[in-house]
Amino acid sequence: MKLKHLTMMVAAVSATAILAGAPAMADEVLVGLITKTDNNPFFVKMREGAQAKADELGLKFQAFAGKADGDNDGQVAAVENLISAGAKGILITPSDTKAIVPTIQKARDAGILVIALDTPLDPIDAADATFATDNFKAGLLIGQWAAKTMGDTSGAVIAMLDALEQQPTVDVARDQGFMQGFGIDIKDPARYLDEDDPRICGHQWGQGAEEGGRTGMETLLQKCPDINVVYTINEPTAAGAWEALKALGKDDGSVLVVSVDGGCPGVKNVEAGVIGATSMQFPLLMAALGVEAVAEFAKSGKKPEPTPGLSFFDTGVSLITDKPVDGVESVTSAEGLKKCWG
């Protein structure tokens, strides 16, 4: 379903003029969205979905974002602002999944429904609900694809371009899913860096951004010039890693780059051969479902339920590649471009 792009109030949470919101009117239902940043296309699409659904349901909507991935203080300020404004629901993609928990509890104690989007809190039940991709499965799919594409993986030299050194939940899930899919003993699935597989060159933290992906890739290439598999936390990171590979003439198909997100720019990079395979998420759907849940909570007090057998509501994942392999279900980049981030 196409959703009309509407003008959105989006600001860094450090902007005091935006944070000084007045309390909502008694007959208004205010829903707030707090994303990690406001410039990642993934979060832009999430805001679009939340804004459009709020307009459709007649809810008041406010959006906030951290100044950078990892800006917990900014997200704390945004939550506190929404508590003061009388919000009925808060949707959040937490930057620091542990440090934000006490502030989330303050919101819940104030009677606010808190839903984590994309990135579960740690522990996951610190939020009332979580709407997310199965991030472990997303990583598993690209790991399986990379292993089957290589065939003999004994000569793999793997670069791991993760998000943050604090290892937020989504970072760990994708990383560990990829490793398991590739055939690596993941030890404790709740963390990484405890693996002892000699095929892993090392980890770098790209902060989910193109610049971080490029510098992280450069660092690992100095350590392991023969890297032939690159795992990236998301597609901006993958784009940066590709620039570093290209600068060394390694854009000849000798290095497999895999990622997670499925944004339209990322799918176009699959089409161009920059990314071999990516796992597509559906952030617009996540946000729209979150707003619907807040509206239902405001009306009936009912909280959303997780997908049966899971601790969160699974919003789906799809592998995108133009080089399919047996045993791993996928769709082409052409098909992916028709539904990217819907």
Sequence and secondary structure as in RCSB ss.txt:
>XXXX:A:sequence
MKLKHLTMMVAAVSATAILAGAPAMADEVLVGLITKTDNNPFFVKMREGAQAKADELGLKFQAFAGKADGDNDGQ
VAAVENLISAGAKGILITPSDTKAIVPTIQKARDAGILVIALDTPLDPIDAADATFATDNFKAGLLIGQWAAKTM
GDTSGAVIAMLDALEQQPTVDVARDQGFMQGFGIDIKDPARYLDEDDPRICGHQWGQGAEEGGRTGMETLLQKCP
DINVVYTINEPTAAGAWEALKALGKDDGSVLVVSVDGGCPGVKNVEAGVIGATSMQFPLLMAALGVEAVAEFAKS
GKKPEPTPGLSFFDTGVSLITDKPVDGVESVTSAEGLKKCWG
>XXXX:A:secstr
           BTT HHHH      TT  EEEEEES SSSHHHHHHHHHHHHHHHHHT EEEEEE SSTT HHHH
HHHHHHHHHTT SEEEE  SSTTTTHHHHHHHHHTT EEEEESS  SSGGGSSEEEE  HHHHHHHHHHHHHHHH
S  TT  EEEEES TT  HHHHHHHHHHHHHHT   SSTT SS    TTEEEEEE TTSHHHHHHHHHHHHHH T
T  EEEESSHHHHHHHHHHHHHTT  SS SEEEEEE  HHHHHHHHTTS SEEEE  HHHHHHHHHHHHHHHHHH
       TTSSSEE   EEEESS BTTB  B HHHHHHHTT 
